[in-house]
Amino acid sequence: MNNHLFAVVSMLLILVLSPLSLAFASTSSNSERGDNDNFLNIREATIDANSDEMTAFLETHGHIPTNGDGGAFGYGVLTTEGLDAVVVSTTHAGVQDSEEQTDANDPVWHNHFLSLAKDNQFCSGNLAVQSVTFEQPGDVSIQGQTAKLTDIPSKFTGTDALTNKKLTLEPGTNVNNVVSFKLEPHFDDKGGLQAVCVKDIKPADEININ
């Protein structure tokens, strides 16, 4: 009788503690990932450029996610054109703004040319995307702690993913800075995109321009 009672109590403890253990493990995993977002810290950026195009090699302090686990973020190359024409490579789910994505939930890495401006209404004074090319300028590949943006033209004409109108942006190839950033989309009650905020901008530790 005592053995039977012990077995029942043991089983109840297992059933109660198992979900708690799984929840704790899940929370710990998420916390650990949040504490180790070293892919947002660019250790070194090397730019090879001529008047027509450029290539950017970015080495980060951590493994760069390619499956959406890192959330919505990206890397940007700023030129003498400032915020009027910025070269970026991003990964995100929730918004389909690139021809490279199969749908809105596809976090595949892709390039854009875009323009930015300060947004007080949705982004608390942070920058927000004003225009962004739906078609991809150049290419991007991610491997380990390296992001490689290749064949980036000095000028690109495509379609604005926000307005569906023709868009031409010309960042040129005179690079001023290389940064990482996080993206934060805002939607209305019907799911319409109101703004895409650009937050937590971090410059690269070292930039080499050839």
N, C-alpha and C positions, 0 to 999 in steps of 0.2 A: 504493500500500500504506500509506504513511504517512498519507495523507488518510483512508483507510478506518479505520485505527486511531484517529486523532484523533476521527472522528465517533462511533465506538463508545464511547470514553472520555467524550466530552462527554455522550452520551445517558445513560451510567451515572451521571454526576455529577448530571444533572437529576433522574433517578429517585430518587437517594438524598437530595438536598437538598430536593426539593419537599415531602415529608411533614414534614421538620424545619421548613421555613419555615411550613407551615400550622399545625403545633403551636405554634410560637413566636408566630405571629400570634394564635392562639386564646388562649394564655396571657396575652399582652399585653392583649388585649381584656378578659379577665376581671379582670386586675389593675387596668386603668384604671377599670372599672365599680366595683370595690371601693373605689378611692381617691376616687371621685366620688359617693358615696352622699349627696349634699347634699339629696336629697329627705327625708332623715331629720332635717334641721335646719329647724325651722319658724321662718321669719323673723318672721312676724306672724300672730296669731290674733285674729279679731274675732268676738265673740259678741253676737248679738241675741236677747234672751230676755224672756219674760213668765212668768207663773206656770204657764201650761199647756204651753208648748213653746219650743224655741229653734232657732236656726240658727247654724252655725259656719263661718266662712270662714277657711281656712288657706292662707297663702302660704309656700312653702318656698324654700330656696336652690337647688334643683335640680329638673329635670324629673321628675315622678312617674310611675313605670312603671305600665302598665295591662295588660301581657301576661305577668306573672310573672317578668320579668327581674330585678326587684329583690329576689326572694326573698319570704319571709314576714315581713310587717311591717304597721304600721298607725299610726293616730293616735287618741288618746284624749282625752276631755273629762272631767275630774275635778270633782266637785261636793262640796258639804258632806257628802254621804253617804259620802265616802271610797271605800274598796275594796269596800264592800258593793253598790254599784250604779254601774258605770262605763259611759259612752257611748264606743263605739269604732267605727271604720271600718277594715276590714282587707282585705288581699289575700294569698292563699296558695294553694298547691296541695298535695295530699297528704292533706287532711282535708276532708270535706264536712260543714260544720256550719251551713250556711245554705240556706234555700229559694231563694236567688238563684243558687246554683251549679247547673250542669247535672250535674256529677259531682265526684268528689274531686279531679280534676286541673284543675278550672276555677278560674283565679285572679281571677275577676270581683270587683270591689270590692263590699263589702256591709257593712251596719251590724249591730251587736249591742248589747244591754245585757248586761253580765256582772258577775260578782263574782270577786274575786281574794283569794288568801291566800298566805303564805309557804310554800314547799315545799322541805324539806331532802332528801327522798328522791330526787327526780328532777331538781330544778332548782337544786341547790347553794345553797339559801337564797334564790334569786330568787323572784319571784311566779309563781304558776300559776293558771290558770283553774279556778274552782270550779263555776261554773254559767254558761250562755250561752244566749241566746235563739236558737232556730232560725229563727223568723220575724224579719223585718227591721223595726225601728222607724225610721220616717222614710225618707229617701232620701239617696244620696250620688252625686256626680258629680265626675269628675277631668278637668281640662283643663290641660295644660302643668304649671305649678308651683303650681296651685291645687286644693285639695280643698274641696268644698262639701257640708256636711251640713245637710240641710233638713228641716223639719217633725219635729224630734226631740221626742217627747212627754215630759212629766215623769214619766209612769208607763206601763209596758207589760206586758201579759200575753201569754205565748206558751208554747212548749214548750222545755224544757231539751234542747239538742242532745246533752248527755252522758248524760242519764238517761231521756229521752223522757217526763218527767213535766211537769205544769203548772208554770209558773214566772212569778212576778210580781216585777219589779224597779222601783224608784222612785228614780231619781237626783235628781229635781227639776231645777231650772234655776239654782240658785245656784252658779255656776262658780268653782272655786278655781284650776284650772290646766289647761293644754293641753299634751300631750306626744306624742312619737313613740316607737315601740318596735319591737323585733324579736320574732318568735315562733319557738319551737323545740319541735316535738312530739316526744314519746318513745313508742315502740311496744314491745310485748313480742315474743317470738319468733314468735308467730302473727299478728303484724300488728295486734294490738289496741292501741288508744290508751290509754296509761297516764297521760300528763300533757301539757299544753301550757304551756310556760314562757314568761314574758314578761320579756325581757331588754333591756339597753341603753336604758333609758328616758331620754329627753332632753326637758326643758321647752322651751317656745317662747321665743324671744328677747324677744318683746313680746306682751302680751295686752291687748286692748281689749274692755271689757264695756259694752254699751249697755242 
